[in-house]
Every structure is written in C-alpha cells, then in structure tokens.
Amino acid sequence: MPRDPQVTSRIMSAVRAKNTRPEIALRKALWRLGLRYRLHVALEGRPDITFVSAKVAVFVDGDFWHGNAWRVRGMKSFDEQFERINNKDFWRQKITRNMERDARVTEALTEKGWTVYRVFESRLKSDFSNVVAEIEFLVRRSDSLDAHEPDAQGKK
C-alpha cells in the first residue's frame, strides 16, 4: 500500500543535505588524526570534506538519494525499491539523475587532478574505521607526493 503523500513530504523535508550525523562523525575522526580540511568548498559537486593541499575531495552520499538503498534493503534490483511507492517514475528518474551527476562530478574533478572518494552512509555505519583509514591514506599519500615534487623553480 502506497504511503500518504503528506507523510512522504514530512519525511523528505527532514532529510539534511549536509552536516549529517555520519558526516560529522567522519569529520571528527579525521580531525583527531590531525587531518585538516575545508567544508563544502565551491568545487564542482561541492564535496562534503575537501583536503585542498592534497587535492582529495570526499563525498558522503546518502544511500537513498545516490542509488544504493536497494542494496542496503536487500532488494534484487534498483527498480525494485520503487515498486511500492507513490510517483515511482519521478523517484526513479530523480535518483538516476543524481547517480549520473555523481559520475560527471567525479570525472570532472579527476580530470582536474583531484582524488575523489565517495562513501555511502551505510558503509560509514558498518565499516567506519576502514573508511577513516582509507581517507587518511589518500590524504597523507598526496601530501607526501607533493613534498617530493620540485616546484616551478626546481626546488623541493
């Protein structure tokens, strides 16, 4: 049975676009490791966490909005998650567009020399310490590579 549209509207209006609990927990863990970052930098896609000097952009993606909810909920396919909701074509198209935009943003940033790290909130909840370690590795690797590259005058 489809949900009442007013209930859906109330639920959706409560969804935060930034500063979600998983995002804040990740930021705190990275800060404790001594990794300094910027928030919501005006780069393509507005990464949630940006390590400017290391050129690492981190996106914390919500499972529903970025096309992973069907996996989290144990469904067989992306389309199955829309079978029991109102306005299924609208939601299927919206989430598909989000996934396509995510791919375009990742490609654009990568072409500009950025390392893009995307993590679903469900993975943050289930594998938090490994996510933190992976991001730390990317940032420290990039920083150490920069320290060994000569600058424009050939100096290190």
C-alpha positions in Angstrom: 0.0 0.0 0.0 1.5 3.4 -1.0 2.3 5.9 1.7 0.2 9.0 2.2 1.9 11.9 0.2 1.8 14.2 3.3 3.8 11.6 5.3 6.3 11.3 2.5 6.6 15.1 2.3 7.2 15.4 6.0 9.9 12.7 5.9 11.7 14.2 2.9 11.7 17.7 4.4 13.6 16.4 7.4 16.4 14.9 5.3 19.6 17.0 5.6 21.7 17.8 2.6 24.9 18.5 4.7 26.2 18.2 8.2 24.5 14.8 8.7 25.4 12.7 11.7 27.6 10.3 9.7 29.4 13.2 8.0 30.1 14.9 11.3 31.4 11.6 12.9 33.7 11.2 9.9 35.0 14.8 10.2 35.7 14.4 13.9 37.6 11.2 13.4 39.7 12.8 10.6 40.4 15.9 12.8 41.6 13.7 15.6 44.1 12.2 13.2 45.5 15.7 12.6 44.0 15.9 9.1 42.8 19.5 8.4 40.1 20.1 5.8 37.6 22.5 4.5 33.9 22.0 4.3 31.6 22.3 1.3 34.2 24.1 -0.9 33.0 25.6 -4.1 34.4 22.9 -6.3 32.3 21.0 -8.8 29.7 19.0 -6.8 30.5 20.8 -3.5 32.4 18.0 -1.7 31.4 17.4 1.9 35.1 17.4 3.0 38.0 18.8 1.0 41.7 18.4 1.6 42.8 21.3 -0.6 46.6 20.8 -0.5 46.3 17.0 -1.0 43.6 17.5 -3.7 41.3 15.0 -2.1 37.5 15.5 -2.3 35.3 13.4 0.0 31.6 12.9 -0.7 29.3 11.3 2.0 26.4 10.0 -0.1 23.0 9.1 1.3 22.0 5.6 0.2 18.5 6.6 -1.0 19.5 9.8 -2.8 22.5 8.3 -4.5 21.1 4.9 -5.6 22.3 2.4 -3.0 19.2 1.9 -0.9 18.1 -1.2 -2.8 21.4 -2.9 -1.8 21.1 -1.9 1.8 17.5 -3.1 1.9 18.4 -6.5 0.3 16.4 -6.0 -2.9 17.3 -7.7 -6.1 17.5 -4.5 -8.3 17.5 -0.8 -8.3 14.0 -0.7 -9.8 12.5 -3.0 -7.1 12.8 -0.2 -4.5 10.2 1.9 -6.4 7.5 -0.8 -6.7 5.6 0.2 -3.6 6.0 4.0 -3.6 3.9 6.8 -5.0 5.1 8.6 -8.1 7.6 5.8 -8.8 8.7 7.2 -12.2 9.5 10.6 -10.6 11.7 9.0 -8.0 13.4 6.6 -10.4 14.3 9.5 -12.7 15.4 11.7 -9.8 17.8 9.1 -8.3 19.1 8.1 -11.7 19.9 11.8 -12.5 21.6 12.0 -9.1 23.8 9.0 -9.9 24.6 10.4 -13.4 25.5 13.8 -11.8 27.8 12.0 -9.3 29.6 10.3 -12.1 30.0 13.6 -14.0 31.3 15.3 -10.9 33.8 12.5 -10.2 35.0 12.6 -13.7 35.4 16.4 -13.9 37.3 16.6 -10.6 39.5 13.6 -11.6 40.3 15.4 -14.9 41.4 18.4 -12.8 43.8 16.3 -10.8 41.7 15.6 -7.7 41.3 12.3 -6.0 37.6 11.7 -5.4 36.5 9.5 -2.5 32.8 8.6 -2.3 31.3 6.7 0.6 27.7 5.7 1.2 26.4 6.5 4.7 25.6 2.7 5.2 29.3 1.9 4.7 30.3 4.6 7.1 28.0 3.0 9.7 29.2 -0.6 9.1 32.9 0.0 8.3 33.8 3.3 9.9 37.4 2.7 10.9 38.3 1.4 7.4 36.8 4.4 5.7 38.7 6.7 8.0 41.9 4.8 7.3 41.3 4.9 3.5 40.8 8.7 3.6 43.9 9.2 5.8 46.0 7.1 3.4 44.8 9.2 0.4 45.5 12.5 2.1 48.9 11.5 3.5 49.9 9.9 0.3 49.0 13.0 -1.7 50.8 15.3 0.8 54.0 13.2 0.7 54.0 13.1 -3.1 53.7 16.9 -3.1 56.7 17.2 -0.7 58.9 15.3 -3.2 57.9 17.1 -6.3 60.0 20.1 -7.3 58.3 23.5 -7.6 58.3 25.7 -10.7 62.0 26.8 -9.9 63.1 23.2 -9.4 63.3 23.4 -5.6 61.8 21.0 -3.2 
